[in-house]
Amino acid sequence: MRRAYGLDLNSYKENQLRRRLTGYLARQNLPGFAALFARLQSERKAYEDFLDFLTINVSEFFRDPARWVELQKQILPELLDGKQTLKIWSAACSNGAEAYSLAIILKELTPSRRHHLLATDIDKNILEQARQGVYNADAVRHVSPERLSRFFERAGNSFIIKEEIKKMVAFRQHDLLIQPFESGYDLILCRNVSIYFTRAAQDQLNSKLAQSLTKGGFLFVGGSEMIFNYKELGLERVKTNFYKKIKDFQEVRK
């Protein structure tokens, strides 16, 4: 898979991955992994469908609401106090709900400023859904009535994010495990992703994320995720699920 598609399955936790792959074989009525690989190579769309199944595309607006309140009232004001324009990355963004949540807050805090907000995911199909910005009621259950009225349009049982928020986010395909990272980010959101990776892959990912932050920048991780060696990465744990970069990589190594 890595040679053919650049997909590093070795970085996923084996038991979880085996369960998902076995379930996929049953769903596709395939006798084994060799047959699955043969199908991926012979059918053009099969790989995208496989990747869509493999990735856990579960997201919603303002997931873990208390953490988003802290982001809005403490983290972002600190960053905005020092910079007019922020560079932000929503990594493994899934259906875009997280990136759009951030865009909504930035629109409220700095209505006249333009920020660089990148959202990436490995899955092309989910990225297309994110660009469309159409969500069901479950996805917006933590969105206040005021925000629903201001930033969404209602279409039957669906909620469509308005264009003023859509245009604030740039979506791009990216694989966290094998592709290089950009640098100079003031804020990175990488939430509920590393829990599916091996410890070695988690350590590598956290190191790359820390290096991608600018000094004074923040990393926002998921509710069940912790970075145990954060000091070695030049980070400081400032709040639950928030880490601040206080040292550059060169300073840490001294």
N, C-alpha and C positions, 0 to 999 in steps of 0.2 A: 504493500500500500504506500509505503514511503517512497519507494523508487518510482512507482507509477504515477502517484498523485501528490506526493509531498505531504502526506497525512501521517503524523507521528502518533500511531496508536499505542506505542510503548509508554507514552507519558500519562496514559489514563490508568486509573486503578483497575487492576485485572479482573477482579470479581464483578465489579459493576459493568465493565465493558463486555465481559463474557455473557452476562445476563441479557444485556441489550442486544448483542449480536445474535444470540440464540433465539430470542424473541423475534428478531427481524427475519431470520431464516424460516421460522415457522410461518410468519405472516406472508412471506414471499413463496412459500412451498418449495424451498430449496433444500437439497440433501446435506449440504455442508459448506464450509468456508470457501473451498476451491470453486464450487458452483457459483457462489456469490461473487467471487472475484471475476470469474469468467463473464458473468452478466454485466458487471460494472464496465468491463472492457468492450463488450459487444453492443451495449445499448447506451446511446449518447446521454439520455436523461437519467439513467439509472444511478450514476454517481451523485448527482444533485439530490435525488430522492433519498439515497442512502445517507448522505451527510445531513439532510434535514431530519431524518429519523435519529441519527446518532447524537446530535446536539440537543441539549435540554432547553428548549425555547419557552421558558416560563418567566414572564416579567409582567409588571404592572406599574402604574404611576405611583410615585411616592411610596414605594415598598419600604416597610419599616418606618412609618411616619415620624416617629420621634427623632430618628437620625436625620431626616430631611429638615426638620425644624432646626436642629443644630447647624446643619449646613447653611440654611438660609439666614439664621440670626447671628451666627458666630464665625463660621469658616469663611464664607464668601465675603462678608463685610471686611474681614481682616485682609483678604486678598485684594479686594477692590480699593482698600485704603492706600495700597501701595502702587496700584497699576490702573490705568484707564482701560486697557484691553487685556483680557485673560485668554490664555491658551489652555483648552480643556479637552480631555479625551474620555469618552465613554467606551471602555474596552469590553468586547463580548456583549454588545448592546442588545442582542436578541431583536424583539419587535420594535425597538425604538422608544418604548415608554419611559425608560430611565433618562435618555438623552432629552426627550421632550419635556420631562419633568424639570430638568435642569434649565432648559431654555425658558420655561414659564417663570421660574424664579428669577432668572437674569433679566427677563423682560420687566418684571415687577420692580426689581432693585435698581436697574439701570436702563430705563426705557429708551434713552437716546444714544446709548453706546452699542458698538458692535464688537462681538467677541468671536474667537475662533473655537468652534465646538465641533469636534470630530467624533463620530460614532462608528465603530467597526465591529464586524463579526465574520466568522469563517463561512457562514451559511448564506449563499446568494439568495435563496428563496425568502428567508426571513428578512433580509435586507430590503427586498422589494416590498414586503409587507410594511416594513418600517417607513419607507418612503411614501407609501400611500397614506399612512397615518389613520387607519380605521380600526376602532377598538370596540369590544363588547362592554357590557355593564360591569363585569367582574374586574376588568383592567382599570377602570376609573373609579373604583369603589372608595379610594382614599382621596379623590379630588373633591374639593369643597364645591358647593353649589355656585359660589361666586366665580370660581375658576372654570367650572363647566360652562357657565353662561358666557364668560368672556373669551375663552380660548378654544372652545369646541363648537361644532355644529352637530345638531341631532338629525339622524336619518333613520327613522324606524327605531330599531333596537341598537343601532350603532352610534358611536360617537367619533366624529372626524375632527382631527386637530386642524386648527385654522392655519392659513397660509403664512401669517406673520410669524408663527412659531416654526412651521416646517422649514422656512427658508433660513432659519438660524442654525440648522444642523446639516453637516455634510456627512453622508454615509459612504463607507468604503469597505471592501472585503479585506480581511486581514486574519492571519493565523498566529495566535499568541505564542505558539510553541516553536515555530521554526522561522518566522519572518522577523526582520530587524524592526526596532522601535525608533520612533522619532524622539527628540529630546526637547527640553525647555518647557515642559508642561507645568502650569500652575496648579492644576487639579486633575487627578486621574481617578475615575470610578471604574473599579474592576471587582464586581460584586457577584458572589455566588457562582464563581467559575472554578477557582482553584480546588474546591472541595471534590471535584471529579478527577483531579490529577494525583499522581504519585507524589510522595514527599520530595523526591529529587526534582521533579518538574515544578512543584510549588516553590521550592527554594530558588530555582533558576528564574522562574517568572517574577517572583518578588524582587529579586536582585535587579532584573531588567527594568521593572517598573520604578524602582527607587532611582536608578540611574537616569530614567527619562524625566524625572521631576526636576524642576528648577529649585535652587536652594530657597527654603521658605514655602515650598509647595506642599500640597496635601494629597494623600492617597486615601480613598474611601473604599473599604472592603465590605463584604457581606456580613450578615448577622451571625453566621456560624463560623466565620473565618477569623483566624488570628495569625499574626506574623511573630513567631517566637524569637527569631534572631534579629529583630528590628534594629537594635543598636548597632549590630555589625553592618547594617546597610545604611547607616547614617540617619536613621529615622528616630522619632520620638513619638510615643503613644500619647496623644493629647486627649482623646475621648474614645468612647466605645466605637470601634470600627474606623477611627480616624488616626492617621499617622502623618506627622509633619517631618519634612526633610530638613535636618539641622546641619548636616555635614555633607560635603561632596565626597565622591568615592575616593578621591586622592587623599582627603583629610582622614578618612576612616582607616586607610591602609598605613598611615604614618604611625 
